[in-house]
Amino acid sequence: MSKKPSEYGELSLTDCLALDRTHLANERTALAYARTSLASILAGITLGKLFPDEMTFILLSVLLPTIGIVIGAIGLSRVFSYRKRIENYYSTPEKN
């Protein structure tokens, strides 16, 4: 396969496309974590507003947003960790 000059250095076209797919998969994972986190937070707030006098729902209205924040934090740390791994794996002498 012919080589394509790009921001990735002297990687082949196949490698450049694979790297682009990997970056897109990482971005898709970040969006999934954000969606899950936001859904959990909003579910907790909604339950708290709909059932303000029932103890079970009060507990859930505190627990769900907390879980959502934790999921968001874990997701952010994993996404940035994998982004760094991807960039380190494909780093070229020109970028170092």
N, C-alpha and C positions, 0 to 999 in steps of 0.2 A: 504494500500500500504506500502511496506517496505521503510524504511528510507535509504537514500544514503549519506554517508559521503562525503562532498564536501567543496568547498571554501565558500559555503553559510551557513555553520553551519549545524544545525539539521533539515533542511527542507526536506519534502517528495520529492520523485522523481518527482511527478507532479508539485510541486512548483518550483523545480530546472529547469525543462523544461520550465515552464511558464516564469521564470525569464530570461532564455536564449532567448526565443522568444521576450521578451520585449526589451532586449539589442539589438537584431538583428533588430527589428523594429526601434529603435532609431538610429541605424547606417544607416539603409536604408533612414530614414528621413534626416539625415545629408548629405548623398550623393545626395538626391534630391535637397536640398537647394544649394549645391555646383554646381550641374549641371545647375540649373536655373540661378544662379549667373554668372557662366562662360559663358553661352549662351548669356545672356544679355550684358555682357561686350564685347564679341567677335562680336556680332551683331552691337553694337555701333561703334567699331573700323572699322569693314568692311564697314559700311555705310559712315563713314568719309573718307575712302580711295577711295571708288568707286565714290562718288559724292562730291568732295571737294569744288565745287563752288555753290552748291544749299543750300540756307539758311535753308530750312526744314530739310535736311539731316545733316547739320552742327549742328543744334539744337538737332536732334536725336542722333548724334554721341557723344554729351556731356551728354545728358539725360540718355541714355541707360546704359552706364558704371556706372553712378552715382546710378541708380536704382539697377544695379547688385551688387555694393558694399554694398548698404543698405540691399538688400536681403541676401547677404552673412553674414553680421554682425548680422542681426536678426536671421538667421538660426543657426549660431554658438552659440549665447546666448541661444536660445531655446533648442538646443541639450544638451548643458552643464547643463542647468537648469533641464531638464528632467532626465539627467544622475544622477544628485545629488539627485533628488526626488526618483528615482528608488533605488539608493544605500541606502538612508535613510529609505525607506520603508522596505527593506529587511535586514537592519543591524541587526547583532546578538551581544550578549554580548561579544563574543570572539573577535570581530573586534573593539569594542569601547574602 
